[in-house]
Amino acid sequence: MKSFFSIFLFLFVFIMNSIAQDATEIVRIADEKMQGLSNYTVMTIKIIRPTWEREMKMRAWSKGNEYSLIIIDEPAKDKGTVFLKRQKEIWNWLPSIDKSMKLPPSMMMQNWMGTDFTNDDLVKQSSVVNDYTHKLVGDTIIQNYDCYKIEMLPKEEAAVVWGKVILFIDKKEYMQMRVEYFDEDGYLINLMNFYDIKKLGGRLIPSRMEMIPADSPEKKTVMIYNSIEFDIDIKEDFFSTQNMKRIR
């Protein structure tokens, strides 16, 4: 009887570990597809409210999960504003006052430039692969795509802003189709949907993302990828506080 129980327990643990590894691999593939080893992106962000709209144009460079740099090109009043992530440090350069500021971790949950994205969403301080555990919890159909449903819970040592994240990833092309963000108490805070699947940078990916606050569904922020290049040759010293002031 003990032998049977030991075998059963071993098989159960083996199967559960295999499922977790599969879920992590799915998330890793989907994340790499959207990010590449490095990338250069030209994008438009539209903030949509019931009585007004605002549009921003920007360029972004990234290398792995450790480095990213975003510069705003429009509107004129924000032109030249730069956000930099360099390993664990987040910096902001404001040309209007000729000053750079280091952002504390407490600001990662704040909205970025008046959008419905958080600072963490844009500079990706946390890693969906390394900072969370992953579990397959089902599947569903989104926009006619058969998708995995994966629950992500933060690791104890990870400095993340969300208490739980639910990812919906297309089973065929490993495209993210929907993300649900929950706080530490389990309440849904933000919902991100992905649309307009097209080939960009040689990859089939969603080119339009819509972030919607759960408590204000009449509001949303739309991010549109105008162009993207993957796996570009870019050095780590490009992502420096000195370059924040020089880049145009």
C-alpha positions as CSV (number, residue, x, y, z in Angstrom):
1,M,0.0,0.0,0.0
2,K,2.8,2.4,0.9
3,S,4.5,1.5,-2.4
4,F,1.4,2.3,-4.4
5,F,0.9,5.6,-2.6
6,S,4.5,6.6,-3.2
7,I,4.2,5.8,-6.9
8,F,0.9,7.7,-7.1
9,L,2.4,10.7,-5.3
10,F,5.5,10.7,-7.6
11,L,3.3,10.6,-10.7
12,F,1.1,13.4,-9.4
13,V,4.1,15.6,-8.6
14,F,5.6,14.8,-12.0
15,I,2.4,15.6,-13.9
16,M,1.9,18.9,-12.0
17,N,5.5,19.9,-12.6
18,S,5.1,19.1,-16.3
19,I,2.0,21.2,-16.5
20,A,3.7,24.2,-14.8
21,Q,6.7,23.8,-17.1
22,D,4.4,23.7,-20.1
23,A,2.6,26.9,-19.0
24,T,5.9,28.7,-18.4
25,E,7.2,27.7,-21.8
26,I,4.0,29.0,-23.4
27,V,4.4,32.3,-21.7
28,R,8.1,32.4,-22.6
29,I,7.4,31.8,-26.3
30,A,4.6,34.4,-26.4
31,D,6.7,37.0,-24.6
32,E,9.7,36.4,-26.9
33,K,7.4,36.7,-29.9
34,M,6.2,40.2,-28.9
35,Q,9.7,41.4,-27.7
36,G,12.4,39.4,-29.5
37,L,15.9,39.6,-28.2
38,S,15.7,43.3,-28.8
39,N,13.4,45.6,-30.8
40,Y,12.8,49.1,-32.1
41,T,9.1,50.2,-32.3
42,V,7.3,53.2,-33.6
43,M,3.9,53.6,-32.0
44,T,0.9,55.7,-31.4
45,I,-1.0,55.9,-28.2
46,K,-4.6,57.3,-28.0
47,I,-6.2,58.2,-24.7
48,I,-10.0,57.9,-25.2
49,R,-12.4,59.5,-22.7
50,P,-16.2,60.1,-23.0
51,T,-15.7,63.8,-23.7
52,W,-12.2,64.1,-25.2
53,E,-9.3,62.3,-26.8
54,R,-5.6,62.8,-26.8
55,E,-2.9,61.3,-29.0
56,M,0.8,60.7,-28.5
57,K,3.5,59.4,-30.9
58,M,6.7,57.8,-29.7
59,R,9.6,55.5,-30.4
60,A,10.9,52.7,-28.2
61,W,14.0,50.6,-28.0
62,S,14.4,47.5,-25.8
63,K,17.0,44.8,-25.2
64,G,15.8,41.7,-23.2
65,N,14.0,42.4,-20.0
66,E,16.7,44.6,-18.5
67,Y,16.8,47.6,-20.9
68,S,14.3,49.8,-22.5
69,L,14.1,53.5,-23.6
70,I,11.0,55.4,-24.8
71,I,11.0,58.9,-26.3
72,I,7.9,61.0,-27.0
73,D,7.8,62.8,-30.4
74,E,4.3,64.3,-30.2
75,P,2.5,66.3,-28.9
76,A,4.9,69.3,-28.9
77,K,4.5,70.0,-25.2
78,D,5.8,66.5,-24.3
79,K,8.3,66.2,-27.2
80,G,11.7,64.9,-26.0
81,T,10.4,63.4,-22.8
82,V,12.3,60.1,-22.2
83,F,11.8,57.1,-20.0
84,L,14.6,54.7,-19.4
85,K,14.8,51.3,-17.7
86,R,18.4,50.1,-17.0
87,Q,18.3,46.8,-15.1
88,K,16.5,47.7,-11.8
89,E,16.6,51.4,-12.2
90,I,13.8,53.6,-13.9
91,W,14.6,57.1,-15.0
92,N,12.6,60.0,-16.5
93,W,14.2,62.9,-18.5
94,L,12.1,66.1,-18.7
95,P,13.6,68.5,-21.3
96,S,11.3,71.3,-20.3
97,I,13.2,71.6,-17.0
98,D,16.4,70.0,-18.2
99,K,16.3,67.4,-15.4
100,S,16.4,63.6,-15.0
101,M,14.7,61.9,-12.1
102,K,14.9,58.3,-10.8
103,L,11.5,56.8,-10.2
104,P,11.0,54.9,-7.0
105,P,9.4,51.4,-7.1
106,S,6.3,52.9,-5.5
107,M,5.5,54.8,-8.7
108,M,5.3,51.6,-10.9
109,M,1.6,51.3,-10.2
110,Q,0.9,54.9,-11.2
111,N,-0.6,55.7,-14.6
112,W,1.9,56.6,-17.3
113,M,1.5,60.0,-18.9
114,G,-2.3,60.1,-18.1
115,T,-3.0,56.8,-19.9
116,D,-4.6,53.7,-18.5
117,F,-1.2,51.9,-18.7
118,T,0.9,51.8,-15.6
119,N,4.6,52.8,-15.5
120,D,5.3,49.1,-15.2
121,D,3.4,48.2,-18.3
122,L,5.4,50.6,-20.4
123,V,8.9,50.1,-19.1
124,K,8.3,46.4,-18.1
125,Q,10.1,46.5,-14.8
126,S,8.7,43.1,-14.0
127,S,9.1,40.0,-16.2
128,V,6.1,37.8,-17.0
129,V,8.5,34.9,-17.4
130,N,10.8,35.2,-14.4
131,D,8.7,37.0,-11.7
132,Y,5.6,34.8,-11.8
133,T,4.7,31.2,-11.5
134,H,2.5,29.9,-14.3
135,K,-0.4,27.5,-14.4
136,L,-2.7,26.3,-17.2
137,V,-6.2,26.7,-15.9
138,G,-8.3,26.1,-19.1
139,D,-8.8,27.3,-22.6
140,T,-11.3,29.5,-24.4
141,I,-12.1,31.1,-27.8
142,I,-11.1,34.8,-28.3
143,Q,-11.8,36.5,-31.7
144,N,-12.1,33.0,-33.2
145,Y,-8.6,32.0,-31.9
146,D,-8.3,28.9,-29.7
147,C,-6.4,30.2,-26.6
148,Y,-4.7,28.8,-23.5
149,K,-5.8,30.4,-20.3
150,I,-2.8,30.8,-17.9
151,E,-2.8,32.0,-14.4
152,M,0.3,33.9,-13.2
153,L,1.0,34.5,-9.5
154,P,3.9,36.6,-8.3
155,K,6.9,34.8,-6.7
156,E,7.5,35.8,-3.1
157,E,10.8,37.6,-3.9
158,A,9.5,39.4,-7.0
159,A,8.8,43.1,-6.9
160,V,5.7,43.2,-9.0
161,V,2.6,45.5,-9.0
162,W,-0.1,42.8,-9.6
163,G,-1.5,40.2,-7.2
164,K,-2.5,38.0,-10.2
165,V,-2.4,38.1,-14.0
166,I,-4.5,35.9,-16.3
167,L,-3.1,35.5,-19.8
168,F,-4.9,34.2,-22.9
169,I,-2.5,33.0,-25.5
170,D,-3.3,31.7,-29.0
171,K,-2.5,28.0,-29.3
172,K,-1.3,28.1,-32.9
173,E,0.8,31.3,-33.2
174,Y,1.4,32.0,-29.5
175,M,0.0,35.5,-29.7
176,Q,-1.3,37.3,-26.6
177,M,-5.0,37.9,-27.1
178,R,-6.1,39.1,-23.7
179,V,-4.6,40.0,-20.3
180,E,-6.5,40.5,-17.0
181,Y,-4.8,42.3,-14.2
182,F,-5.9,41.7,-10.6
183,D,-4.8,43.5,-7.3
184,E,-3.6,41.6,-4.2
185,D,-7.2,41.2,-3.0
186,G,-8.3,39.5,-6.2
187,Y,-10.2,42.4,-7.8
188,L,-10.0,42.9,-11.5
189,I,-8.3,46.3,-12.1
190,N,-7.4,46.4,-15.8
191,L,-8.2,44.5,-18.9
192,M,-6.1,44.5,-22.1
193,N,-7.4,43.2,-25.4
194,F,-5.4,42.6,-28.6
195,Y,-6.6,43.3,-32.1
196,D,-5.6,43.8,-35.8
197,I,-3.4,40.8,-36.3
198,K,-0.8,41.5,-39.0
199,K,2.8,40.8,-40.0
200,L,5.2,43.3,-38.5
201,G,8.9,42.8,-38.4
202,G,8.4,39.4,-40.1
203,R,6.2,38.1,-37.3
204,L,2.4,37.7,-37.1
205,I,1.4,39.7,-34.0
206,P,-1.4,41.9,-32.8
207,S,-0.8,45.5,-33.9
208,R,-3.4,47.2,-31.6
209,M,-3.8,46.9,-27.9
210,E,-6.6,48.4,-25.8
211,M,-6.2,48.8,-22.0
212,I,-9.6,49.3,-20.2
213,P,-10.0,50.1,-16.5
214,A,-12.4,47.5,-15.0
215,D,-14.3,50.2,-13.0
216,S,-14.5,52.6,-15.9
217,P,-15.3,50.6,-19.1
218,E,-16.2,53.8,-20.9
219,K,-12.5,54.8,-20.8
220,K,-9.6,53.2,-22.6
221,T,-6.1,53.7,-23.9
222,V,-5.2,52.3,-27.4
223,M,-1.6,51.4,-28.3
224,I,-0.9,51.0,-32.1
225,Y,2.3,49.5,-33.4
226,N,3.0,51.5,-36.6
227,S,6.2,49.5,-37.3
228,I,8.6,47.2,-35.4
229,E,12.0,45.7,-36.0
230,F,13.1,42.7,-34.0
231,D,16.5,41.4,-33.0
232,I,18.3,44.7,-33.8
233,D,22.0,45.2,-33.1
234,I,21.9,47.5,-30.0
235,K,24.5,47.8,-27.3
236,E,23.7,48.1,-23.5
237,D,25.4,51.4,-23.3
238,F,22.7,52.9,-25.5
239,F,20.5,52.6,-22.4
240,S,22.3,55.2,-20.3
241,T,21.2,58.3,-18.4
242,Q,23.6,60.3,-20.6
243,N,21.9,59.1,-23.8
244,M,18.5,60.1,-22.4
245,K,19.6,63.7,-22.9
246,R,21.2,63.2,-26.4
247,I,18.7,61.0,-28.2
248,R,16.4,62.8,-30.7
